[in-house]
């Protein structure tokens, strides 16, 4: 009998982002994990690519894509090219806007994870969501 190891898709995505963050040479990337009602991943998509200190994220586009995929939950993931995963004020504000826009439409934001060279920060873990 063969046993298959399962990998948590959210952790797998964090590993992908961390690996890509090293290859992006100082550029940022904003990804979204789209989940169904059983929290199974529907899609893992790059929403935007940015510069060393800014990635434009449009609340409307995030929610629109979640609805197109019939996602009931999302996890936001992006890297900080500086290597420090501490959320910025802009990160916190943008996350609040996405949560507020998505909630009335039945889409829950489970977490926003920021990946840096030495680790990652979870908005849920920090009590920011």
Chimera marker file (.cmm) of the C-alpha trace (Angstrom):
<marker_set name="trace">
<marker id="1" x="0.000" y="0.000" z="0.000" r="1" g="1" b="0" radius="0.5"/>
<marker id="2" x="1.330" y="3.359" z="-1.015" r="1" g="1" b="0" radius="0.5"/>
<marker id="3" x="0.840" y="6.355" z="1.279" r="1" g="1" b="0" radius="0.5"/>
<marker id="4" x="0.599" y="9.815" z="-0.247" r="1" g="1" b="0" radius="0.5"/>
<marker id="5" x="1.809" y="12.738" z="1.772" r="1" g="1" b="0" radius="0.5"/>
<marker id="6" x="-0.471" y="15.715" z="1.558" r="1" g="1" b="0" radius="0.5"/>
<marker id="7" x="0.899" y="19.212" z="1.484" r="1" g="1" b="0" radius="0.5"/>
<marker id="8" x="-1.036" y="22.120" z="2.908" r="1" g="1" b="0" radius="0.5"/>
<marker id="9" x="-1.657" y="24.267" z="-0.209" r="1" g="1" b="0" radius="0.5"/>
<marker id="10" x="-1.294" y="27.494" z="1.764" r="1" g="1" b="0" radius="0.5"/>
<marker id="11" x="2.105" y="26.464" z="3.108" r="1" g="1" b="0" radius="0.5"/>
<marker id="12" x="3.126" y="25.286" z="-0.347" r="1" g="1" b="0" radius="0.5"/>
<marker id="13" x="2.230" y="28.706" z="-1.725" r="1" g="1" b="0" radius="0.5"/>
<marker id="14" x="4.285" y="30.409" z="1.001" r="1" g="1" b="0" radius="0.5"/>
<marker id="15" x="7.261" y="28.282" z="-0.036" r="1" g="1" b="0" radius="0.5"/>
<marker id="16" x="6.702" y="29.206" z="-3.689" r="1" g="1" b="0" radius="0.5"/>
<marker id="17" x="6.517" y="32.906" z="-2.816" r="1" g="1" b="0" radius="0.5"/>
<marker id="18" x="9.634" y="32.691" z="-0.646" r="1" g="1" b="0" radius="0.5"/>
<marker id="19" x="11.541" y="30.945" z="-3.436" r="1" g="1" b="0" radius="0.5"/>
<marker id="20" x="10.284" y="33.400" z="-6.053" r="1" g="1" b="0" radius="0.5"/>
<marker id="21" x="11.006" y="36.353" z="-3.758" r="1" g="1" b="0" radius="0.5"/>
<marker id="22" x="14.682" y="35.461" z="-3.900" r="1" g="1" b="0" radius="0.5"/>
<marker id="23" x="14.554" y="35.301" z="-7.698" r="1" g="1" b="0" radius="0.5"/>
<marker id="24" x="12.571" y="38.526" z="-8.166" r="1" g="1" b="0" radius="0.5"/>
<marker id="25" x="15.677" y="40.581" z="-7.361" r="1" g="1" b="0" radius="0.5"/>
<marker id="26" x="14.009" y="43.234" z="-5.280" r="1" g="1" b="0" radius="0.5"/>
<marker id="27" x="10.573" y="43.196" z="-6.901" r="1" g="1" b="0" radius="0.5"/>
<marker id="28" x="7.313" y="42.396" z="-5.167" r="1" g="1" b="0" radius="0.5"/>
<marker id="29" x="4.556" y="40.018" z="-6.167" r="1" g="1" b="0" radius="0.5"/>
<marker id="30" x="0.987" y="39.844" z="-4.836" r="1" g="1" b="0" radius="0.5"/>
<marker id="31" x="-0.766" y="36.466" z="-5.035" r="1" g="1" b="0" radius="0.5"/>
<marker id="32" x="-4.205" y="35.291" z="-4.048" r="1" g="1" b="0" radius="0.5"/>
<marker id="33" x="-5.217" y="31.788" z="-3.030" r="1" g="1" b="0" radius="0.5"/>
<marker id="34" x="-8.873" y="31.226" z="-3.933" r="1" g="1" b="0" radius="0.5"/>
<marker id="35" x="-10.689" y="28.629" z="-1.801" r="1" g="1" b="0" radius="0.5"/>
<marker id="36" x="-14.034" y="26.860" z="-2.040" r="1" g="1" b="0" radius="0.5"/>
<marker id="37" x="-16.498" y="26.319" z="0.807" r="1" g="1" b="0" radius="0.5"/>
<marker id="38" x="-14.453" y="23.328" z="2.070" r="1" g="1" b="0" radius="0.5"/>
<marker id="39" x="-11.288" y="25.483" z="2.021" r="1" g="1" b="0" radius="0.5"/>
<marker id="40" x="-9.882" y="23.501" z="-0.897" r="1" g="1" b="0" radius="0.5"/>
<marker id="41" x="-7.764" y="25.574" z="-3.231" r="1" g="1" b="0" radius="0.5"/>
<marker id="42" x="-9.465" y="26.525" z="-6.484" r="1" g="1" b="0" radius="0.5"/>
<marker id="43" x="-6.589" y="28.632" z="-7.793" r="1" g="1" b="0" radius="0.5"/>
<marker id="44" x="-3.312" y="30.285" z="-6.835" r="1" g="1" b="0" radius="0.5"/>
<marker id="45" x="-2.868" y="33.369" z="-9.014" r="1" g="1" b="0" radius="0.5"/>
<marker id="46" x="-0.497" y="36.295" z="-9.305" r="1" g="1" b="0" radius="0.5"/>
<marker id="47" x="-2.706" y="39.354" z="-9.034" r="1" g="1" b="0" radius="0.5"/>
<marker id="48" x="-0.029" y="42.021" z="-9.463" r="1" g="1" b="0" radius="0.5"/>
<marker id="49" x="3.715" y="42.491" z="-9.757" r="1" g="1" b="0" radius="0.5"/>
<marker id="50" x="5.322" y="45.591" z="-8.373" r="1" g="1" b="0" radius="0.5"/>
<marker id="51" x="8.509" y="47.464" z="-7.655" r="1" g="1" b="0" radius="0.5"/>
<marker id="52" x="10.872" y="47.472" z="-4.706" r="1" g="1" b="0" radius="0.5"/>
<marker id="53" x="8.433" y="49.333" z="-2.479" r="1" g="1" b="0" radius="0.5"/>
<marker id="54" x="4.968" y="49.195" z="-4.038" r="1" g="1" b="0" radius="0.5"/>
<marker id="55" x="2.588" y="46.732" z="-5.642" r="1" g="1" b="0" radius="0.5"/>
<marker id="56" x="-0.720" y="48.184" z="-6.782" r="1" g="1" b="0" radius="0.5"/>
<marker id="57" x="-3.609" y="46.076" z="-5.514" r="1" g="1" b="0" radius="0.5"/>
<marker id="58" x="-7.122" y="46.956" z="-6.621" r="1" g="1" b="0" radius="0.5"/>
<marker id="59" x="-9.826" y="45.877" z="-4.180" r="1" g="1" b="0" radius="0.5"/>
<marker id="60" x="-12.412" y="45.657" z="-6.937" r="1" g="1" b="0" radius="0.5"/>
<marker id="61" x="-10.235" y="43.283" z="-9.002" r="1" g="1" b="0" radius="0.5"/>
<marker id="62" x="-9.524" y="41.025" z="-6.021" r="1" g="1" b="0" radius="0.5"/>
<marker id="63" x="-13.218" y="40.622" z="-5.189" r="1" g="1" b="0" radius="0.5"/>
<marker id="64" x="-14.233" y="40.385" z="-8.857" r="1" g="1" b="0" radius="0.5"/>
<marker id="65" x="-11.822" y="37.486" z="-9.437" r="1" g="1" b="0" radius="0.5"/>
<marker id="66" x="-13.032" y="35.683" z="-6.305" r="1" g="1" b="0" radius="0.5"/>
<marker id="67" x="-16.603" y="35.911" z="-7.584" r="1" g="1" b="0" radius="0.5"/>
<marker id="68" x="-15.584" y="34.749" z="-11.075" r="1" g="1" b="0" radius="0.5"/>
<marker id="69" x="-14.049" y="31.624" z="-9.544" r="1" g="1" b="0" radius="0.5"/>
<marker id="70" x="-16.979" y="31.113" z="-7.132" r="1" g="1" b="0" radius="0.5"/>
<marker id="71" x="-14.528" y="31.290" z="-4.245" r="1" g="1" b="0" radius="0.5"/>
<marker id="72" x="-15.982" y="31.595" z="-0.766" r="1" g="1" b="0" radius="0.5"/>
<marker id="73" x="-12.644" y="32.443" z="0.850" r="1" g="1" b="0" radius="0.5"/>
<marker id="74" x="-9.280" y="33.902" z="-0.100" r="1" g="1" b="0" radius="0.5"/>
<marker id="75" x="-5.797" y="34.118" z="1.344" r="1" g="1" b="0" radius="0.5"/>
<marker id="76" x="-3.697" y="37.101" z="0.303" r="1" g="1" b="0" radius="0.5"/>
<marker id="77" x="0.058" y="36.523" z="-0.005" r="1" g="1" b="0" radius="0.5"/>
<marker id="78" x="2.826" y="38.892" z="-0.992" r="1" g="1" b="0" radius="0.5"/>
<marker id="79" x="6.518" y="39.386" z="-0.445" r="1" g="1" b="0" radius="0.5"/>
<marker id="80" x="8.469" y="42.329" z="0.889" r="1" g="1" b="0" radius="0.5"/>
<marker id="81" x="11.632" y="42.750" z="-1.194" r="1" g="1" b="0" radius="0.5"/>
<marker id="82" x="13.336" y="44.346" z="1.830" r="1" g="1" b="0" radius="0.5"/>
<marker id="83" x="13.186" y="40.920" z="3.484" r="1" g="1" b="0" radius="0.5"/>
<marker id="84" x="11.292" y="42.241" z="6.524" r="1" g="1" b="0" radius="0.5"/>
<marker id="85" x="7.828" y="40.640" z="6.656" r="1" g="1" b="0" radius="0.5"/>
<marker id="86" x="6.409" y="43.262" z="9.048" r="1" g="1" b="0" radius="0.5"/>
<marker id="87" x="3.108" y="44.621" z="7.647" r="1" g="1" b="0" radius="0.5"/>
<marker id="88" x="3.201" y="48.259" z="6.547" r="1" g="1" b="0" radius="0.5"/>
<marker id="89" x="0.367" y="50.709" z="7.213" r="1" g="1" b="0" radius="0.5"/>
<marker id="90" x="-0.532" y="50.447" z="3.522" r="1" g="1" b="0" radius="0.5"/>
<marker id="91" x="-0.688" y="46.626" z="3.832" r="1" g="1" b="0" radius="0.5"/>
<marker id="92" x="-3.028" y="46.868" z="6.818" r="1" g="1" b="0" radius="0.5"/>
<marker id="93" x="-5.285" y="49.467" z="5.177" r="1" g="1" b="0" radius="0.5"/>
<marker id="94" x="-5.506" y="47.581" z="1.884" r="1" g="1" b="0" radius="0.5"/>
<marker id="95" x="-6.363" y="44.359" z="3.732" r="1" g="1" b="0" radius="0.5"/>
<marker id="96" x="-9.120" y="46.098" z="5.693" r="1" g="1" b="0" radius="0.5"/>
<marker id="97" x="-10.582" y="47.417" z="2.428" r="1" g="1" b="0" radius="0.5"/>
<marker id="98" x="-10.571" y="43.959" z="0.837" r="1" g="1" b="0" radius="0.5"/>
<marker id="99" x="-12.170" y="42.389" z="3.932" r="1" g="1" b="0" radius="0.5"/>
<marker id="100" x="-14.886" y="45.078" z="3.961" r="1" g="1" b="0" radius="0.5"/>
<marker id="101" x="-15.630" y="44.709" z="0.240" r="1" g="1" b="0" radius="0.5"/>
<marker id="102" x="-15.600" y="40.899" z="0.205" r="1" g="1" b="0" radius="0.5"/>
<marker id="103" x="-17.649" y="40.180" z="3.346" r="1" g="1" b="0" radius="0.5"/>
<marker id="104" x="-21.092" y="41.348" z="2.098" r="1" g="1" b="0" radius="0.5"/>
<marker id="105" x="-20.570" y="39.235" z="-1.022" r="1" g="1" b="0" radius="0.5"/>
<marker id="106" x="-19.941" y="36.046" z="0.957" r="1" g="1" b="0" radius="0.5"/>
<marker id="107" x="-16.163" y="35.942" z="0.491" r="1" g="1" b="0" radius="0.5"/>
<marker id="108" x="-14.076" y="35.595" z="3.666" r="1" g="1" b="0" radius="0.5"/>
<marker id="109" x="-10.460" y="36.731" z="3.863" r="1" g="1" b="0" radius="0.5"/>
<marker id="110" x="-8.849" y="33.982" z="5.947" r="1" g="1" b="0" radius="0.5"/>
<marker id="111" x="-5.417" y="35.606" z="6.127" r="1" g="1" b="0" radius="0.5"/>
<marker id="112" x="-2.914" y="37.940" z="4.551" r="1" g="1" b="0" radius="0.5"/>
<marker id="113" x="0.595" y="36.539" z="4.669" r="1" g="1" b="0" radius="0.5"/>
<marker id="114" x="3.681" y="38.633" z="4.013" r="1" g="1" b="0" radius="0.5"/>
<marker id="115" x="6.804" y="36.703" z="3.125" r="1" g="1" b="0" radius="0.5"/>
<marker id="116" x="10.335" y="37.926" z="3.800" r="1" g="1" b="0" radius="0.5"/>
<marker id="117" x="13.761" y="36.334" z="3.590" r="1" g="1" b="0" radius="0.5"/>
<marker id="118" x="13.792" y="35.324" z="7.260" r="1" g="1" b="0" radius="0.5"/>
<marker id="119" x="10.186" y="34.224" z="7.600" r="1" g="1" b="0" radius="0.5"/>
<marker id="120" x="6.617" y="35.380" z="7.205" r="1" g="1" b="0" radius="0.5"/>
<marker id="121" x="3.961" y="37.406" z="9.038" r="1" g="1" b="0" radius="0.5"/>
<marker id="122" x="0.329" y="36.349" z="9.264" r="1" g="1" b="0" radius="0.5"/>
<marker id="123" x="-2.321" y="39.032" z="9.706" r="1" g="1" b="0" radius="0.5"/>
<marker id="124" x="-4.521" y="36.416" z="11.394" r="1" g="1" b="0" radius="0.5"/>
<marker id="125" x="-1.682" y="35.472" z="13.736" r="1" g="1" b="0" radius="0.5"/>
<marker id="126" x="-1.008" y="39.124" z="14.530" r="1" g="1" b="0" radius="0.5"/>
<marker id="127" x="-4.674" y="39.791" z="15.258" r="1" g="1" b="0" radius="0.5"/>
<marker id="128" x="-5.020" y="42.172" z="12.297" r="1" g="1" b="0" radius="0.5"/>
<marker id="129" x="-7.908" y="40.188" z="10.762" r="1" g="1" b="0" radius="0.5"/>
<link id1="1" id2="2" r="1" g="1" b="0" radius="0.2"/>
<link id1="2" id2="3" r="1" g="1" b="0" radius="0.2"/>
<link id1="3" id2="4" r="1" g="1" b="0" radius="0.2"/>
<link id1="4" id2="5" r="1" g="1" b="0" radius="0.2"/>
<link id1="5" id2="6" r="1" g="1" b="0" radius="0.2"/>
<link id1="6" id2="7" r="1" g="1" b="0" radius="0.2"/>
<link id1="7" id2="8" r="1" g="1" b="0" radius="0.2"/>
<link id1="8" id2="9" r="1" g="1" b="0" radius="0.2"/>
<link id1="9" id2="10" r="1" g="1" b="0" radius="0.2"/>
<link id1="10" id2="11" r="1" g="1" b="0" radius="0.2"/>
<link id1="11" id2="12" r="1" g="1" b="0" radius="0.2"/>
<link id1="12" id2="13" r="1" g="1" b="0" radius="0.2"/>
<link id1="13" id2="14" r="1" g="1" b="0" radius="0.2"/>
<link id1="14" id2="15" r="1" g="1" b="0" radius="0.2"/>
<link id1="15" id2="16" r="1" g="1" b="0" radius="0.2"/>
<link id1="16" id2="17" r="1" g="1" b="0" radius="0.2"/>
<link id1="17" id2="18" r="1" g="1" b="0" radius="0.2"/>
<link id1="18" id2="19" r="1" g="1" b="0" radius="0.2"/>
<link id1="19" id2="20" r="1" g="1" b="0" radius="0.2"/>
<link id1="20" id2="21" r="1" g="1" b="0" radius="0.2"/>
<link id1="21" id2="22" r="1" g="1" b="0" radius="0.2"/>
<link id1="22" id2="23" r="1" g="1" b="0" radius="0.2"/>
<link id1="23" id2="24" r="1" g="1" b="0" radius="0.2"/>
<link id1="24" id2="25" r="1" g="1" b="0" radius="0.2"/>
<link id1="25" id2="26" r="1" g="1" b="0" radius="0.2"/>
<link id1="26" id2="27" r="1" g="1" b="0" radius="0.2"/>
<link id1="27" id2="28" r="1" g="1" b="0" radius="0.2"/>
<link id1="28" id2="29" r="1" g="1" b="0" radius="0.2"/>
<link id1="29" id2="30" r="1" g="1" b="0" radius="0.2"/>
<link id1="30" id2="31" r="1" g="1" b="0" radius="0.2"/>
<link id1="31" id2="32" r="1" g="1" b="0" radius="0.2"/>
<link id1="32" id2="33" r="1" g="1" b="0" radius="0.2"/>
<link id1="33" id2="34" r="1" g="1" b="0" radius="0.2"/>
<link id1="34" id2="35" r="1" g="1" b="0" radius="0.2"/>
<link id1="35" id2="36" r="1" g="1" b="0" radius="0.2"/>
<link id1="36" id2="37" r="1" g="1" b="0" radius="0.2"/>
<link id1="37" id2="38" r="1" g="1" b="0" radius="0.2"/>
<link id1="38" id2="39" r="1" g="1" b="0" radius="0.2"/>
<link id1="39" id2="40" r="1" g="1" b="0" radius="0.2"/>
<link id1="40" id2="41" r="1" g="1" b="0" radius="0.2"/>
<link id1="41" id2="42" r="1" g="1" b="0" radius="0.2"/>
<link id1="42" id2="43" r="1" g="1" b="0" radius="0.2"/>
<link id1="43" id2="44" r="1" g="1" b="0" radius="0.2"/>
<link id1="44" id2="45" r="1" g="1" b="0" radius="0.2"/>
<link id1="45" id2="46" r="1" g="1" b="0" radius="0.2"/>
<link id1="46" id2="47" r="1" g="1" b="0" radius="0.2"/>
<link id1="47" id2="48" r="1" g="1" b="0" radius="0.2"/>
<link id1="48" id2="49" r="1" g="1" b="0" radius="0.2"/>
<link id1="49" id2="50" r="1" g="1" b="0" radius="0.2"/>
<link id1="50" id2="51" r="1" g="1" b="0" radius="0.2"/>
<link id1="51" id2="52" r="1" g="1" b="0" radius="0.2"/>
<link id1="52" id2="53" r="1" g="1" b="0" radius="0.2"/>
<link id1="53" id2="54" r="1" g="1" b="0" radius="0.2"/>
<link id1="54" id2="55" r="1" g="1" b="0" radius="0.2"/>
<link id1="55" id2="56" r="1" g="1" b="0" radius="0.2"/>
<link id1="56" id2="57" r="1" g="1" b="0" radius="0.2"/>
<link id1="57" id2="58" r="1" g="1" b="0" radius="0.2"/>
<link id1="58" id2="59" r="1" g="1" b="0" radius="0.2"/>
<link id1="59" id2="60" r="1" g="1" b="0" radius="0.2"/>
<link id1="60" id2="61" r="1" g="1" b="0" radius="0.2"/>
<link id1="61" id2="62" r="1" g="1" b="0" radius="0.2"/>
<link id1="62" id2="63" r="1" g="1" b="0" radius="0.2"/>
<link id1="63" id2="64" r="1" g="1" b="0" radius="0.2"/>
<link id1="64" id2="65" r="1" g="1" b="0" radius="0.2"/>
<link id1="65" id2="66" r="1" g="1" b="0" radius="0.2"/>
<link id1="66" id2="67" r="1" g="1" b="0" radius="0.2"/>
<link id1="67" id2="68" r="1" g="1" b="0" radius="0.2"/>
<link id1="68" id2="69" r="1" g="1" b="0" radius="0.2"/>
<link id1="69" id2="70" r="1" g="1" b="0" radius="0.2"/>
<link id1="70" id2="71" r="1" g="1" b="0" radius="0.2"/>
<link id1="71" id2="72" r="1" g="1" b="0" radius="0.2"/>
<link id1="72" id2="73" r="1" g="1" b="0" radius="0.2"/>
<link id1="73" id2="74" r="1" g="1" b="0" radius="0.2"/>
<link id1="74" id2="75" r="1" g="1" b="0" radius="0.2"/>
<link id1="75" id2="76" r="1" g="1" b="0" radius="0.2"/>
<link id1="76" id2="77" r="1" g="1" b="0" radius="0.2"/>
<link id1="77" id2="78" r="1" g="1" b="0" radius="0.2"/>
<link id1="78" id2="79" r="1" g="1" b="0" radius="0.2"/>
<link id1="79" id2="80" r="1" g="1" b="0" radius="0.2"/>
<link id1="80" id2="81" r="1" g="1" b="0" radius="0.2"/>
<link id1="81" id2="82" r="1" g="1" b="0" radius="0.2"/>
<link id1="82" id2="83" r="1" g="1" b="0" radius="0.2"/>
<link id1="83" id2="84" r="1" g="1" b="0" radius="0.2"/>
<link id1="84" id2="85" r="1" g="1" b="0" radius="0.2"/>
<link id1="85" id2="86" r="1" g="1" b="0" radius="0.2"/>
<link id1="86" id2="87" r="1" g="1" b="0" radius="0.2"/>
<link id1="87" id2="88" r="1" g="1" b="0" radius="0.2"/>
<link id1="88" id2="89" r="1" g="1" b="0" radius="0.2"/>
<link id1="89" id2="90" r="1" g="1" b="0" radius="0.2"/>
<link id1="90" id2="91" r="1" g="1" b="0" radius="0.2"/>
<link id1="91" id2="92" r="1" g="1" b="0" radius="0.2"/>
<link id1="92" id2="93" r="1" g="1" b="0" radius="0.2"/>
<link id1="93" id2="94" r="1" g="1" b="0" radius="0.2"/>
<link id1="94" id2="95" r="1" g="1" b="0" radius="0.2"/>
<link id1="95" id2="96" r="1" g="1" b="0" radius="0.2"/>
<link id1="96" id2="97" r="1" g="1" b="0" radius="0.2"/>
<link id1="97" id2="98" r="1" g="1" b="0" radius="0.2"/>
<link id1="98" id2="99" r="1" g="1" b="0" radius="0.2"/>
<link id1="99" id2="100" r="1" g="1" b="0" radius="0.2"/>
<link id1="100" id2="101" r="1" g="1" b="0" radius="0.2"/>
<link id1="101" id2="102" r="1" g="1" b="0" radius="0.2"/>
<link id1="102" id2="103" r="1" g="1" b="0" radius="0.2"/>
<link id1="103" id2="104" r="1" g="1" b="0" radius="0.2"/>
<link id1="104" id2="105" r="1" g="1" b="0" radius="0.2"/>
<link id1="105" id2="106" r="1" g="1" b="0" radius="0.2"/>
<link id1="106" id2="107" r="1" g="1" b="0" radius="0.2"/>
<link id1="107" id2="108" r="1" g="1" b="0" radius="0.2"/>
<link id1="108" id2="109" r="1" g="1" b="0" radius="0.2"/>
<link id1="109" id2="110" r="1" g="1" b="0" radius="0.2"/>
<link id1="110" id2="111" r="1" g="1" b="0" radius="0.2"/>
<link id1="111" id2="112" r="1" g="1" b="0" radius="0.2"/>
<link id1="112" id2="113" r="1" g="1" b="0" radius="0.2"/>
<link id1="113" id2="114" r="1" g="1" b="0" radius="0.2"/>
<link id1="114" id2="115" r="1" g="1" b="0" radius="0.2"/>
<link id1="115" id2="116" r="1" g="1" b="0" radius="0.2"/>
<link id1="116" id2="117" r="1" g="1" b="0" radius="0.2"/>
<link id1="117" id2="118" r="1" g="1" b="0" radius="0.2"/>
<link id1="118" id2="119" r="1" g="1" b="0" radius="0.2"/>
<link id1="119" id2="120" r="1" g="1" b="0" radius="0.2"/>
<link id1="120" id2="121" r="1" g="1" b="0" radius="0.2"/>
<link id1="121" id2="122" r="1" g="1" b="0" radius="0.2"/>
<link id1="122" id2="123" r="1" g="1" b="0" radius="0.2"/>
<link id1="123" id2="124" r="1" g="1" b="0" radius="0.2"/>
<link id1="124" id2="125" r="1" g="1" b="0" radius="0.2"/>
<link id1="125" id2="126" r="1" g="1" b="0" radius="0.2"/>
<link id1="126" id2="127" r="1" g="1" b="0" radius="0.2"/>
<link id1="127" id2="128" r="1" g="1" b="0" radius="0.2"/>
<link id1="128" id2="129" r="1" g="1" b="0" radius="0.2"/>
</marker_set>
